[in-house]
Amino acid sequence: MKIFTTINMTSLRLYRPEDLPSLSYTLDEVQSSFTALSQFALEKIYERSDGLAFPITILYENVPAGFFVLDFGDDKLELTDNSKSALVRSLSVNPHFQGKGIGTEAMRQIPGFLKAYFPDRQTEEVVLAVNFKNTSAYRLYLKAGYQDHGKTRVWKDSFQHLLSMKL
């Protein structure tokens, strides 16, 4: 199985069931209001029958340190008109590992990860939504190279920035 790694020891791989104990962390009240924990995101994926959402483990020094979902389903079309896009959802990093740039580096690695793991999808863009109040995540995504073109949406009674990265 491939692992996509860069110099700061952050890497991505497709989620494995043995990752779950390390990914069963909790977030503080503020962070948990903005993202789904891995257990919840995995339940949602397993409930789907389309096979278009893929859980991804973020590793730091080969230890599971975070999680997100790459979703190729139609939900992405709420953020973009580009059918050849991938939606990033449910990003979180274990609080024990936060502050090391792991989330930023993981988001930078997505283009290469998509090419390595999903070459047949010919993905042209990565999209995501981030709550206006989640300023730390917003800064993380901008630092990782995602762009804010001024598009927003209302989601669950709050506003979200719609960000994208062209590949």
C-alpha positions in Angstrom: 0.0 0.0 0.0 1.3 3.5 -0.9 2.0 6.2 1.6 2.4 9.7 0.3 5.1 11.5 2.4 7.0 14.8 2.4 10.0 16.0 4.3 8.3 17.1 7.5 7.2 13.5 8.3 3.5 14.1 7.5 2.0 11.6 5.1 -1.4 10.4 3.9 -2.8 7.0 3.3 -6.1 5.4 2.7 -7.8 4.7 6.1 -7.2 1.3 7.6 -9.4 -0.2 10.4 -6.3 -0.5 12.6 -6.0 3.3 12.5 -9.3 3.8 14.4 -7.9 3.6 18.0 -5.5 6.4 17.3 -8.2 8.4 15.5 -10.7 8.1 18.4 -9.6 11.4 19.9 -11.9 14.1 21.1 -11.9 17.7 20.2 -12.7 20.7 22.4 -16.2 22.2 22.2 -15.2 24.9 19.6 -13.4 22.5 17.2 -16.1 19.8 17.5 -18.7 22.4 16.4 -16.9 22.7 13.0 -16.0 19.2 12.0 -17.1 15.6 12.3 -15.0 13.2 14.3 -13.6 10.2 12.4 -16.0 7.7 14.0 -19.0 9.8 12.8 -17.6 10.4 9.4 -16.8 6.7 8.9 -20.4 5.8 9.9 -21.7 8.2 7.3 -19.4 6.7 4.6 -20.5 3.1 5.5 -24.2 4.2 5.2 -23.6 5.4 1.7 -24.0 3.0 -1.2 -22.2 5.0 -3.9 -18.6 4.2 -3.0 -17.5 7.7 -3.8 -16.3 8.8 -0.3 -12.8 7.7 0.9 -11.5 8.1 4.5 -7.9 9.3 4.6 -5.6 8.9 7.6 -3.0 11.7 8.2 0.2 10.2 9.6 2.8 12.1 11.5 6.1 10.1 11.9 4.0 7.0 10.8 1.5 7.5 13.7 -2.2 8.2 12.8 -2.5 11.9 13.8 -5.6 13.1 11.9 -8.3 12.3 9.5 -10.4 13.6 6.6 -12.6 12.4 3.8 -12.1 12.8 0.1 -15.6 12.8 -1.5 -16.2 12.4 -5.2 -20.0 12.3 -4.8 -22.5 15.0 -5.9 -22.2 17.0 -2.6 -19.3 18.7 -4.2 -21.7 20.3 -6.7 -23.0 22.5 -3.9 -19.6 24.2 -3.9 -18.5 24.1 -7.6 -19.9 23.4 -11.0 -16.8 21.3 -11.8 -17.9 17.7 -12.0 -14.1 16.7 -12.0 -13.6 18.0 -8.5 -13.1 16.3 -5.1 -14.6 17.6 -1.9 -12.6 17.6 1.3 -14.7 17.1 4.5 -14.3 16.3 8.1 -10.7 17.4 8.6 -9.4 17.0 12.1 -6.0 16.6 13.8 -5.6 15.0 17.1 -5.1 17.8 19.7 -1.9 16.1 20.9 -0.5 16.7 17.4 -1.9 20.2 16.7 0.4 23.2 16.2 3.0 21.2 14.2 1.7 22.1 10.7 0.4 18.6 10.1 -3.0 19.8 8.9 -1.5 22.3 6.6 1.0 19.8 5.1 -1.8 17.2 4.7 -3.9 19.6 2.7 -0.9 20.5 0.6 -0.4 16.8 -0.2 -3.9 16.2 -1.6 -3.0 17.0 -5.3 -0.2 14.4 -5.3 -2.3 12.0 -3.3 -5.1 12.2 -5.8 -2.8 11.6 -8.7 -1.2 8.6 -6.9 -4.4 7.0 -5.6 -7.1 8.1 -8.0 -5.5 8.7 -11.4 -8.6 7.6 -13.3 -10.7 10.3 -11.8 -8.8 13.0 -13.6 -9.5 15.5 -10.8 -9.1 19.1 -11.8 -10.0 20.8 -8.5 -10.3 20.3 -4.8 -13.1 22.1 -3.0 -14.1 22.6 0.6 -16.2 24.7 2.9 -15.1 26.3 6.1 -17.2 28.1 8.7 -16.6 31.9 9.0 -16.0 31.4 12.7 -13.4 28.8 12.2 -10.6 31.2 11.6 -7.7 28.8 12.4 -8.9 26.3 9.8 -9.5 29.1 7.3 -5.9 30.3 7.7 -4.7 26.7 7.5 -6.4 26.2 4.1 -5.1 29.5 2.7 -1.5 28.6 3.9 -1.9 25.2 2.2 -2.7 26.9 -1.1 -6.5 26.9 -1.3 -8.0 30.1 -2.7 -10.9 32.1 -1.5 -12.7 33.6 -4.5 -15.4 35.3 -2.4 -18.0 32.5 -2.7 -20.0 31.7 0.4 -23.0 29.6 1.5 -25.3 29.3 4.4 -25.0 25.9 6.1 -26.8 25.0 9.3 -27.5 28.6 10.2 -24.0 29.9 9.7 -21.9 31.2 6.8 -19.1 29.2 5.2 -16.3 30.3 2.9 -16.0 28.1 -0.2 -12.4 27.5 -1.0 -10.7 25.7 -3.9 -7.4 24.6 -5.3 -7.0 24.1 -9.0 -4.9 21.1 -9.9 
